Amino acid sequence: MKRCVFFISDSTGITAESLGQSLLTQFEHIEFDYHTVPFVDTIDKAQKVVEDIKQMGLSNGHRPVIISTIVDQQISQLFKAIDAFMVDIFSSYLSPLEQELKQHSTHHIGRVREIDSNPRYTQRIDAVHFALDNDDGGRTRDYDKADLILIGVSRCGKTPTCLYLAMQFGIRAANYPFTEDDMDNLKLSECLKPYKNKLFGLTIEPERLSAIRQERRSNSRYASLRQCQQETKEVELLLQKERIPFINTTHLSVEEISTRILSQVGIER
């Protein structure tokens, strides 16, 4: 059974998508067909989306599911009037909050994404630039400015984790890879030793690493299971010897990896 799900928003749709997918992952025996529709901020736009949802429901044979963060009640009412199951995130929580705080909400579209005079936004952008500039050991002279330095074998998830930490939390994260050439005499590089308190290791199961590398360099020594087994073993031994905390990323999403790192090293979000 496949159910159509629409994430509807008068802004970017990120909030509806994130919360909606978190809820729907709890229903593992149902296949979902996701559709994200951002910037539904006028009646005309909403009416067009309503028609699309109606048609999708007719062709699918099941009521569509709508996850909405529409603030405007007139627009929101258009979606509530059709034959669909709707989760209205803002109306579910704003009214109780208004009662508790004894103040009416502004009902301002896109408030959560405003960037004017927002130091956190600037911090995140700066952190993204830092992550890109200090990716894959390309630059090491700025490690004194890093909040965190991820180390591990190539393709174990260092770069996406650094970028997620930067974009989501404004954390300056660099990453440094251990390469095939390092394996004969693996040790901490001189550029890492002064910042040992900032180091965190990522490791991965050799089978998964080999599969990832095959997509990059098929049938190469770099992607061979034997090479992946050697590299992961040597790096894990080094991390244990140097007492550097690390986690296995094999079955974790980048969000889970990032959250676990922050929890272990004690960096506040």
Contacts in CASP RR format, 6 or more apart in sequence:
PFRMAT RR
TARGET T0000
AUTHOR 0000-0000-0000
METHOD contacts of the structure
MODEL  1
MKRCVFFISDSTGITAESLGQSLLTQFEHIEFDYHTVPFVDTIDKAQKVV
EDIKQMGLSNGHRPVIISTIVDQQISQLFKAIDAFMVDIFSSYLSPLEQE
LKQHSTHHIGRVREIDSNPRYTQRIDAVHFALDNDDGGRTRDYDKADLIL
IGVSRCGKTPTCLYLAMQFGIRAANYPFTEDDMDNLKLSECLKPYKNKLF
GLTIEPERLSAIRQERRSNSRYASLRQCQQETKEVELLLQKERIPFINTT
HLSVEEISTRILSQVGIER
1 30 0 8 1.000
1 31 0 8 1.000
1 62 0 8 1.000
2 30 0 8 1.000
2 31 0 8 1.000
2 32 0 8 1.000
2 33 0 8 1.000
2 60 0 8 1.000
2 62 0 8 1.000
3 30 0 8 1.000
3 31 0 8 1.000
3 32 0 8 1.000
3 33 0 8 1.000
3 60 0 8 1.000
3 62 0 8 1.000
3 64 0 8 1.000
3 65 0 8 1.000
4 32 0 8 1.000
4 33 0 8 1.000
4 35 0 8 1.000
4 53 0 8 1.000
4 56 0 8 1.000
4 57 0 8 1.000
4 60 0 8 1.000
4 62 0 8 1.000
4 64 0 8 1.000
4 65 0 8 1.000
5 20 0 8 1.000
5 24 0 8 1.000
5 32 0 8 1.000
5 33 0 8 1.000
5 34 0 8 1.000
5 35 0 8 1.000
5 64 0 8 1.000
5 65 0 8 1.000
5 66 0 8 1.000
5 67 0 8 1.000
6 35 0 8 1.000
6 36 0 8 1.000
6 37 0 8 1.000
6 49 0 8 1.000
6 53 0 8 1.000
6 56 0 8 1.000
6 64 0 8 1.000
6 65 0 8 1.000
6 66 0 8 1.000
6 67 0 8 1.000
6 84 0 8 1.000
7 13 0 8 1.000
7 16 0 8 1.000
7 17 0 8 1.000
7 20 0 8 1.000
7 34 0 8 1.000
7 35 0 8 1.000
7 36 0 8 1.000
7 37 0 8 1.000
7 67 0 8 1.000
7 68 0 8 1.000
8 16 0 8 1.000
8 37 0 8 1.000
8 40 0 8 1.000
8 49 0 8 1.000
8 66 0 8 1.000
8 67 0 8 1.000
8 68 0 8 1.000
8 69 0 8 1.000
8 70 0 8 1.000
8 79 0 8 1.000
9 15 0 8 1.000
9 16 0 8 1.000
9 36 0 8 1.000
9 37 0 8 1.000
9 38 0 8 1.000
9 39 0 8 1.000
9 40 0 8 1.000
9 68 0 8 1.000
9 69 0 8 1.000
9 70 0 8 1.000
10 39 0 8 1.000
10 40 0 8 1.000
10 41 0 8 1.000
10 69 0 8 1.000
10 70 0 8 1.000
10 71 0 8 1.000
10 72 0 8 1.000
10 75 0 8 1.000
10 109 0 8 1.000
10 110 0 8 1.000
11 38 0 8 1.000
11 39 0 8 1.000
11 41 0 8 1.000
11 69 0 8 1.000
11 109 0 8 1.000
11 110 0 8 1.000
11 112 0 8 1.000
11 113 0 8 1.000
12 38 0 8 1.000
12 39 0 8 1.000
12 110 0 8 1.000
12 113 0 8 1.000
13 36 0 8 1.000
13 38 0 8 1.000
13 69 0 8 1.000
14 113 0 8 1.000
15 69 0 8 1.000
15 89 0 8 1.000
15 112 0 8 1.000
16 36 0 8 1.000
16 67 0 8 1.000
16 68 0 8 1.000
16 69 0 8 1.000
16 89 0 8 1.000
17 34 0 8 1.000
17 36 0 8 1.000
17 67 0 8 1.000
19 67 0 8 1.000
19 89 0 8 1.000
20 67 0 8 1.000
20 87 0 8 1.000
21 34 0 8 1.000
23 67 0 8 1.000
23 87 0 8 1.000
24 30 0 8 1.000
24 32 0 8 1.000
24 65 0 8 1.000
32 65 0 8 1.000
33 60 0 8 1.000
35 56 0 8 1.000
37 49 0 8 1.000
39 45 0 8 1.000
40 46 0 8 1.000
40 49 0 8 1.000
40 70 0 8 1.000
40 75 0 8 1.000
41 72 0 8 1.000
41 75 0 8 1.000
41 109 0 8 1.000
42 75 0 8 1.000
43 74 0 8 1.000
43 75 0 8 1.000
43 78 0 8 1.000
46 70 0 8 1.000
46 75 0 8 1.000
46 78 0 8 1.000
46 79 0 8 1.000
47 78 0 8 1.000
49 79 0 8 1.000
50 78 0 8 1.000
50 79 0 8 1.000
50 82 0 8 1.000
53 64 0 8 1.000
53 66 0 8 1.000
53 79 0 8 1.000
53 82 0 8 1.000
53 84 0 8 1.000
54 82 0 8 1.000
54 83 0 8 1.000
56 64 0 8 1.000
57 63 0 8 1.000
57 64 0 8 1.000
57 83 0 8 1.000
57 84 0 8 1.000
63 83 0 8 1.000
63 84 0 8 1.000
63 85 0 8 1.000
64 84 0 8 1.000
64 85 0 8 1.000
65 84 0 8 1.000
65 85 0 8 1.000
65 86 0 8 1.000
65 87 0 8 1.000
66 79 0 8 1.000
66 84 0 8 1.000
66 85 0 8 1.000
66 86 0 8 1.000
66 87 0 8 1.000
67 86 0 8 1.000
67 87 0 8 1.000
67 89 0 8 1.000
68 76 0 8 1.000
68 79 0 8 1.000
68 86 0 8 1.000
68 87 0 8 1.000
68 88 0 8 1.000
68 89 0 8 1.000
68 90 0 8 1.000
69 89 0 8 1.000
69 90 0 8 1.000
70 76 0 8 1.000
70 79 0 8 1.000
70 88 0 8 1.000
70 90 0 8 1.000
71 90 0 8 1.000
71 107 0 8 1.000
71 108 0 8 1.000
71 109 0 8 1.000
71 110 0 8 1.000
72 107 0 8 1.000
72 109 0 8 1.000
73 91 0 8 1.000
73 107 0 8 1.000
76 88 0 8 1.000
76 91 0 8 1.000
79 86 0 8 1.000
80 86 0 8 1.000
80 88 0 8 1.000
94 105 0 8 1.000
94 107 0 8 1.000
97 105 0 8 1.000
98 104 0 8 1.000
98 105 0 8 1.000
115 121 0 8 1.000
120 170 0 8 1.000
123 170 0 8 1.000
124 166 0 8 1.000
124 167 0 8 1.000
124 168 0 8 1.000
124 169 0 8 1.000
124 170 0 8 1.000
126 170 0 8 1.000
126 172 0 8 1.000
127 165 0 8 1.000
127 166 0 8 1.000
127 167 0 8 1.000
127 169 0 8 1.000
127 170 0 8 1.000
127 171 0 8 1.000
127 172 0 8 1.000
127 173 0 8 1.000
128 163 0 8 1.000
128 166 0 8 1.000
128 167 0 8 1.000
130 142 0 8 1.000
130 145 0 8 1.000
130 146 0 8 1.000
130 166 0 8 1.000
130 172 0 8 1.000
130 173 0 8 1.000
130 174 0 8 1.000
131 159 0 8 1.000
131 162 0 8 1.000
131 163 0 8 1.000
131 165 0 8 1.000
131 166 0 8 1.000
131 172 0 8 1.000
131 173 0 8 1.000
131 174 0 8 1.000
131 175 0 8 1.000
132 163 0 8 1.000
133 139 0 8 1.000
133 142 0 8 1.000
134 140 0 8 1.000
134 142 0 8 1.000
134 143 0 8 1.000
134 146 0 8 1.000
134 162 0 8 1.000
134 174 0 8 1.000
134 175 0 8 1.000
135 159 0 8 1.000
135 162 0 8 1.000
135 174 0 8 1.000
135 175 0 8 1.000
136 158 0 8 1.000
136 159 0 8 1.000
136 175 0 8 1.000
136 176 0 8 1.000
136 177 0 8 1.000
137 174 0 8 1.000
137 175 0 8 1.000
137 176 0 8 1.000
137 177 0 8 1.000
140 174 0 8 1.000
140 176 0 8 1.000
140 189 0 8 1.000
140 191 0 8 1.000
142 174 0 8 1.000
143 149 0 8 1.000
143 174 0 8 1.000
143 191 0 8 1.000
143 192 0 8 1.000
143 194 0 8 1.000
143 195 0 8 1.000
143 198 0 8 1.000
144 194 0 8 1.000
144 195 0 8 1.000
145 172 0 8 1.000
146 172 0 8 1.000
146 173 0 8 1.000
146 174 0 8 1.000
146 195 0 8 1.000
146 198 0 8 1.000
147 171 0 8 1.000
147 172 0 8 1.000
147 173 0 8 1.000
147 198 0 8 1.000
147 267 0 8 1.000
148 165 0 8 1.000
148 171 0 8 1.000
148 172 0 8 1.000
148 173 0 8 1.000
148 174 0 8 1.000
148 198 0 8 1.000
148 200 0 8 1.000
148 261 0 8 1.000
148 265 0 8 1.000
148 267 0 8 1.000
149 173 0 8 1.000
149 174 0 8 1.000
149 175 0 8 1.000
149 176 0 8 1.000
149 192 0 8 1.000
149 195 0 8 1.000
149 198 0 8 1.000
149 199 0 8 1.000
149 200 0 8 1.000
150 158 0 8 1.000
150 161 0 8 1.000
150 162 0 8 1.000
150 173 0 8 1.000
150 174 0 8 1.000
150 175 0 8 1.000
150 176 0 8 1.000
150 200 0 8 1.000
150 201 0 8 1.000
150 202 0 8 1.000
150 261 0 8 1.000
151 158 0 8 1.000
151 175 0 8 1.000
151 176 0 8 1.000
151 177 0 8 1.000
151 178 0 8 1.000
151 192 0 8 1.000
151 199 0 8 1.000
151 200 0 8 1.000
151 201 0 8 1.000
151 202 0 8 1.000
151 235 0 8 1.000
151 239 0 8 1.000
151 244 0 8 1.000
152 158 0 8 1.000
152 175 0 8 1.000
152 176 0 8 1.000
152 177 0 8 1.000
152 178 0 8 1.000
152 201 0 8 1.000
152 202 0 8 1.000
152 203 0 8 1.000
152 235 0 8 1.000
153 177 0 8 1.000
153 178 0 8 1.000
153 203 0 8 1.000
153 204 0 8 1.000
153 209 0 8 1.000
153 228 0 8 1.000
153 231 0 8 1.000
153 232 0 8 1.000
153 235 0 8 1.000
154 177 0 8 1.000
154 178 0 8 1.000
154 179 0 8 1.000
154 213 0 8 1.000
154 222 0 8 1.000
155 204 0 8 1.000
155 209 0 8 1.000
155 212 0 8 1.000
155 213 0 8 1.000
155 216 0 8 1.000
156 202 0 8 1.000
156 203 0 8 1.000
156 204 0 8 1.000
156 209 0 8 1.000
156 249 0 8 1.000
157 202 0 8 1.000
157 204 0 8 1.000
157 249 0 8 1.000
157 254 0 8 1.000
157 257 0 8 1.000
158 175 0 8 1.000
158 177 0 8 1.000
158 202 0 8 1.000
159 175 0 8 1.000
160 254 0 8 1.000
161 173 0 8 1.000
161 175 0 8 1.000
161 202 0 8 1.000
161 249 0 8 1.000
161 254 0 8 1.000
161 257 0 8 1.000
161 258 0 8 1.000
161 261 0 8 1.000
162 173 0 8 1.000
162 174 0 8 1.000
162 175 0 8 1.000
164 254 0 8 1.000
164 255 0 8 1.000
164 257 0 8 1.000
164 258 0 8 1.000
165 171 0 8 1.000
165 173 0 8 1.000
165 258 0 8 1.000
165 261 0 8 1.000
165 262 0 8 1.000
166 172 0 8 1.000
166 173 0 8 1.000
168 258 0 8 1.000
168 269 0 8 1.000
169 258 0 8 1.000
169 262 0 8 1.000
169 269 0 8 1.000
171 262 0 8 1.000
171 267 0 8 1.000
176 189 0 8 1.000
176 191 0 8 1.000
176 192 0 8 1.000
178 186 0 8 1.000
178 231 0 8 1.000
178 234 0 8 1.000
178 235 0 8 1.000
178 238 0 8 1.000
180 221 0 8 1.000
180 222 0 8 1.000
180 227 0 8 1.000
180 231 0 8 1.000
183 230 0 8 1.000
183 231 0 8 1.000
183 234 0 8 1.000
186 234 0 8 1.000
186 235 0 8 1.000
186 237 0 8 1.000
186 238 0 8 1.000
187 238 0 8 1.000
188 196 0 8 1.000
188 238 0 8 1.000
188 242 0 8 1.000
192 199 0 8 1.000
196 242 0 8 1.000
196 244 0 8 1.000
199 242 0 8 1.000
199 244 0 8 1.000
200 244 0 8 1.000
200 245 0 8 1.000
200 246 0 8 1.000
200 261 0 8 1.000
200 264 0 8 1.000
200 265 0 8 1.000
201 239 0 8 1.000
201 244 0 8 1.000
201 245 0 8 1.000
201 246 0 8 1.000
201 247 0 8 1.000
202 246 0 8 1.000
202 247 0 8 1.000
202 249 0 8 1.000
202 257 0 8 1.000
203 232 0 8 1.000
203 235 0 8 1.000
203 236 0 8 1.000
203 239 0 8 1.000
203 246 0 8 1.000
203 247 0 8 1.000
203 248 0 8 1.000
203 249 0 8 1.000
204 232 0 8 1.000
204 248 0 8 1.000
204 249 0 8 1.000
204 250 0 8 1.000
205 232 0 8 1.000
205 248 0 8 1.000
205 250 0 8 1.000
206 225 0 8 1.000
206 228 0 8 1.000
206 229 0 8 1.000
206 232 0 8 1.000
207 225 0 8 1.000
207 228 0 8 1.000
208 250 0 8 1.000
209 228 0 8 1.000
209 231 0 8 1.000
209 232 0 8 1.000
210 223 0 8 1.000
210 224 0 8 1.000
210 225 0 8 1.000
210 228 0 8 1.000
213 220 0 8 1.000
213 222 0 8 1.000
213 223 0 8 1.000
213 228 0 8 1.000
214 223 0 8 1.000
216 222 0 8 1.000
216 223 0 8 1.000
217 223 0 8 1.000
221 227 0 8 1.000
236 246 0 8 1.000
238 244 0 8 1.000
239 245 0 8 1.000
239 246 0 8 1.000
245 264 0 8 1.000
245 265 0 8 1.000
247 257 0 8 1.000
247 260 0 8 1.000
247 261 0 8 1.000
247 264 0 8 1.000
249 257 0 8 1.000
252 260 0 8 1.000
261 267 0 8 1.000
262 268 0 8 1.000
262 269 0 8 1.000
END
